[in-house]
Amino acid sequence: MFTPSSRSGYDEARPGVRFRTLAHGARTLLAEFHLGKGASLPRHAHPHEQTGYLVGGALRFTIAGARFDARPGDGWCIEGGVEHEVVAVEDSVVVEVFCPVRGDLLPAGGSA
C-alpha cells in the first residue's frame, strides 16, 4: 500500500482530535494525529500495541498511572491492554503505529 501526501482525508476522532491513516498492512497501521491545544483522549485501553513519535507540539501522557511530558522528537510504546490518556498542552502532531491493525482507524472501504 502506498499513500501519497495529502492535506485532506482527516476524520475527527473526538473534538480537537483529527486523524488520517497513512498506510496499513495485514499486521500494522500507521496513522497521523492532530490534537488541538487542550484536546484530550481520556483514559482508555485497547488490545493494540501503540508506538508513537511526537512530530511537533507538547503532550502530557498518563500511562499505567505514571505521567510523562512529551516534546518534539520523543517516542513511546504502550503495550496492549495498558490504560493510558493524553492531553495536548500545545497544538500537536503525532505519528503512531498500531499492531494489530485497528479497524476503527481504517479508511472507508479498507480492511484489515
N, C-alpha and C positions, 0 to 999 in steps of 0.2 A: 504494500500500500504506500502511495506517495501522496502527500497533501501539500499543494503549493501555499505559500504565504498569502494571507488574506486578512483584511480588517473586518470582514463580515463573518457571519456564521456563529456568533456567540449566543448562548442560551443563558437565561437567568436562573441560577440555582436557588436564590433567595434574594431579598432586597440588598443591593450593593455588591452582590457576588455574581459575576458572569464567567462562563467557561466556554471553551471550544476544544473539541477533541482534535488533536494534531495528527495522530496516527494510532492504529491498533492492529494487533495480530491475533493469533489464537490464544496467547497467554498473557499479553501485556497491553496496556492502554496508556498513551501519552497525552496529557491534557495541559492546557494553559488556562490559568485562572486570573481574573482581575478582581481585586477586592478594593472597594472604596473605603476611605478613612472611616473608621467606626463600624464597618460591616463585621459580622461575625458568623462563624459556623459553630453553633452550640455543641456542647459535649455530646459525643456520639461514638459509636464503634461500628466497624464493619469487618467482614472476613478478609478483606483485601489488604495485602501489604502495600504501603504507601511510601514512596521515596520521592522527596521533593527538593527543589532548589529555588531560593528567593532571588529573582532577577532584579527587582527594584522595590523600594519601599521599606516598611518595617512591620513585623508581625509579632504578636505575643501568643505563644503556644502554651497550653497546659496538656501534657502528655503523661498519662498514668499518675496524675497528681503533682507532677513536677513542672515548674514554669521555665520557659525558655524564651528569650528575646532574640528574634532573628533579624539580621541586617543583610543587605545585598551580598551575595556570594555564599551565604550559609546554606547548608543542606541538612536533611533529616531523613530518617527511615522509621516509620511507625509500623510495628508488626500488626498483623490481622488480629482483631478481637480486642485491641487495646483502646481504652477510652481516651479521647482527645478532643480539644476545642482550640479555636484560634480567633483572635481579634486583630483587625487591621489597625495598627497605630497610625499609619500613613496610607495613602493610595499605594497599592502593591500589585506586583505581577509575579506569579508563581508558575513554575513548570513542575508537573508531577507525573510519576509513573505508578500505575496500579497493577497488581498481579494477585489473583487472576483478573481478567477484564471485568470492569464494572459495566453491566448492561445499562444502568441508568445514565451513563455518560456517553453511550454510543450515539453517533449521529443518526438522524432519522433514516430508516432503511438499512442501518448497519446490523451486523450480527456478530456474536462472539464466537 
